[in-house]
Amino acid sequence: MPISKRGPVPGSDQAKRGGQAVREKYGADFFRQIGQKGGQSVKEQRGLSFYAEIGRKGGAATRAQQGPDFYSRIGKAGGQKKRQGPA
């Protein structure tokens, strides 16, 4: 039996209103601060090797989904100028 969480369904209009209310009350910087706090907690619990492992898994999943030439394509696109203008 799945565990049901309290509160609105993530991504719903109710959830968005809740996020907007928190932003109005505490400011937009609040989300950055709690994200950093959570990231620091994970780093202390699991170590830096955890991030390396999930990075490898994500890269392998992207390669499997997008194909082996994907990284070459995005590397070339990132190296090109986005718009021409005065230097």
N, C-alpha and C positions, 0 to 999 in steps of 0.2 A: 504494500500500500504506500503510495507516494506521500512524502511529507509536504503538507501545505503550509505556505508562509503567509503571515499576516500582511495585510496591506494590498494596494492595487497591483494589477498585473504590470510587470515592467514594460515600458514603452507605450502604455495606454495614456489617454488624456489625463486621467486622474493622477497617474504617476508623474507626468510632466508638470502638472499644477503643483504637486508636492515639492518637486525639485525647484520650481520657480519661487515658491514660498520660502524655502530654505535659503535660496540665493538672496532674496529681498531682506531676510532677517539677518543673515550672517555675512553676506557679501560673496562675490564670486571667488575670492581667494580662499574661502573656507574649503571648497572642494579640492583645491591643490594641496592644502595642508593635510587634510585627512587622507588623501592619496599617498602623500609622502610618508605619513605616519604608518600606513598599512604596508607600504613597500619596505620601510625600514624594519618593521616587525618580521616580515617574511625573510628578509636578508639575515636577520639575527637568528631566526629559527632554522632556516634551511641552508644558508651560506650562498656564496657567489656561484658555486658549481651548479646550483639549481637553475639559475638564470641561463647559464651556458647550455645546460641540458634542454631546457624548454626552447631556447633559440635554435638549437640543432633540430629538434623535433618540428618546429615551425618551418624551418627552411626546407626540411625533407618533405613536409606536407605540401608546401608551396611548389616545390619542384615536381612532385607527383601530380599535382592538380594542373599546373600551368605548363609543364614541359621543361626540358633541360635548357632551352634557349631563352627562357624568360629572363633570367638574370642578365644575360648579355643584352637583351633588348632594353631593359630598364636602365642598365648602366650607360648605354649609348644615349638614351633619352635624357638621362640626368646630366650627362656631360655636354650636351648641346645648349646653346643659348636659347632661352625661352622666347625672347623677343629682340628684335633688332632696334637699336637706338643709339644715341650718342654715347660715346665711351667716356 
